[in-house]
């Protein structure tokens, strides 16, 4: 556990999880594939893409939209992860590549177990098993980071339900407006929010919304999104 960079609360962030990018997926050879649609399959879904870059400092070239909003266009890595059912992660054998959900696994990978593929080895696999890991991937894309400055009596404290509702509404509105402006399908542009990772951010005077544009028209969006979507989302 470590201190939260957003709200500065002590021992509230974590614990950290190991993650890796899987090279591919294949059905274990010793298991029958599920073919009936009424069979219950516990699913886990990937998170929304997360921006892991540090907050740009005042020395970076911010573009002023108005007195309270400024923009920072860039290209950075986004992280998408899958932490398994109920966020418990996965158990992964580094010897044979077999993987099981940490919640209700069908096979104990911490003991000798059959390999999930055809092998000339007669003995079961007894490789090292990593516990509660997370599947993930990162990729580079075009991003526009918008900083919102608030003053009293308005406040968006990190982690509050009111903060999440307000910033989620802003993100969805501006992302939708940007898609309309570029005349592309809804969902081609995604928006997320996070507090400002500064000492001032802990006092909640600033919040940040970021756009991600994983499509070929990203450079066009970068040039036009600094003002257009904000005006469009407010007017609508």
N, C-alpha and C positions, 0 to 999 in steps of 0.2 A: 504494500500500500504506500502511496505517496500523496503529497499535497495536490489539490486540484489547481491547475493553472488558471482556470476561469474565475472561480469564486474564492480561491485562496484558502478553502477549508482544509484542515489538517487531516491526513490519513483517510481521505474520502475517495481517492482515485485509484482504481485497480480492484483486485490484483491483475497484473499484466498476464497476457496469454501469448504463447508462441503461435505463430501462424506461418503457413507456407503456401506456395502456389502449386496446386496439384498438376502434374504433367498430363493427366487424362483420367478417364474413368472406364472401368470395365466390370461387367457382372461376374461375381465369383463362379468358378466352374463347378463347384460342389453345391450350388443352390439352384433350385428351380426358379425360373423367372416368374414374377407375379403377372398373371394375365387377366384375372377377373377384376372388373372395375369396382366391385363391391367389397373387395378386400381392404381392410383398414391399413393405410400406410402413413406412418408418422413423418411429416415433412418438415423441413427447415428451409427458410428462405434467406437469401442474401440481404444484407443491410443496404440502405441507400448509400450512394457513394459519399465518402468522407474526405474532406480536404485536410491534409496533415501539415501543410506549410505553416511556418510561423507568421505572425502578423507583420506586414510591412511597416517599417519605421517611417518617421516623418521625412527622412532623407530620400525615400523612394518617391517616384513621380506619381502622385495621386492626382486624379482629374476631378475638379470640383464640379458637382452638379448644381448644388445650391449651398446655402450656409450650413445645412445640417446633413447633407448627403454628399459623399465623394466616392469615386470609383477607381479601381486598380486593375487594369487588364493584364493578364499574364498567361503562361502555359506552365502547368504544374501537374504533379502526380495526384491521382485520386485513388482511394483505397476502398475496395468492396470486400466484405468478409461474410462468412457463414459460420456462425458459432454453434450450429446444431440445434436439435429440439430443446426448447426451454433454456437455450443459451449455455448448455452444459458442455458443449464442445464434442470432440471425437477422440477416440483412442486409435493410434496409428502405429502399426508395426513397421519399423524401418528395415527389417530384414526381407519381408516378402511383399510389403505394400498393402497388406490387408487393413481395412479401416472399419471401425464400428462406432455407432453413436454411443456417447458416454452414458446417455439415459436409456436404460433397458437394452443393452447390447445382446445380440443373439449368440455371440461367441466371446469367451474370455481370452483376450489377446495377451494377457499377462502370464498365461501358461502356454505350453507347447500347443500349437494349433496347425491345422492343415493350410497349405498354401492356396491362394485363390486362383491358381493357374496350373497347367500341366507342368510337371517337373520330374526330372530323373532322380531326384532325391527321395530316398525311402523314408527318412526320418521327418517328423513334422518340424515346422519352423519354430525356432526358439529365439528369434531376434529380439532386440530391444524395442519396447513399446513406449512411445511418447504419449503422455496422458493429457487429456482435455485440451488438445490443440484446436486451432481455428483454421478453416480453409479460407484463402483469400487471394486476391490479385490486385495489382496496381497498374495504372496506365496513365499516359500523358494526354491531356486534352486542353482545349482553350477554356479559360476561366475569367469571369469578370467578378471581382470582389467589391461589394458595396459596403461602406461603413456608414452607419446611422448614428448621429450624435443626439443624445437626449439631454434635457435639462429639467430641473425640478419644476413642477411636482411630478413629472413623468419619470418612471423608473422601470427597467426590465432586469430584474434580479435573475442571474443564471440559475436554472433548475426549477423555477416556479412554473406552475401550470399556466398562469396568466402570461408569462413570458413565452412559453412554448406556443400558446394559442395565437398570440399577436404576431410573432415572427413567422409561424407557419402560414398564417393568412397572407402576410406580405410576400413570402416566397412564392406561394401558389399564384397570387394575383400577377406578380411581375413576370413569372415564367410564362403564364398564359398570354400575357400581353406581348411578350417577346416573340412567341410563336405566331401570333396574329400579325405582328409587324413584318416578320420575314415570310409569312404565308406558307408555313410548314405545319406538319402534323403536331397536334398536342402531345407532349411527352418527349419531343426531340430535344427540348431544352429543359433541364432540371435545375431546381434551386434548393439550396440548403442554408441553414443559419448556424451561427455559433457566437459566443461572446468574444469580446476582444481580449486576447491573451496578454494583457498588461495589468499593472497595478491599478490603473484607472478602470479597467474592465471589471475588476472585482467590486468596485463601487457602483457598477452598472450605468455609467454614462454613455457607453457605446455598445453597439451590437453590429454584427456583420452578416450579410447575406451574400452567397456566392452562386453564380450561374455556371453550369457546365454545359458544353456544347459539343457532344460527341457525333458530329456530322460534318460533311465537307464544307458547308457554308459558314463554318465557325469564324473565319476572318471577317466576313461580312457582318456577322453578329457583333464582333468585337468593335468594329468601327461605328456601328449604329446603336448599340445597346446602352451607351453611356447616359443618354437622356430619353430616347424614345419610349422604351418600355415603362419607365417610371411615370412619364406623363400619361401614357396610355392606360396604365393600371389605375392611376388615380382618377382619371376622367371616367372610367367605366365602373 
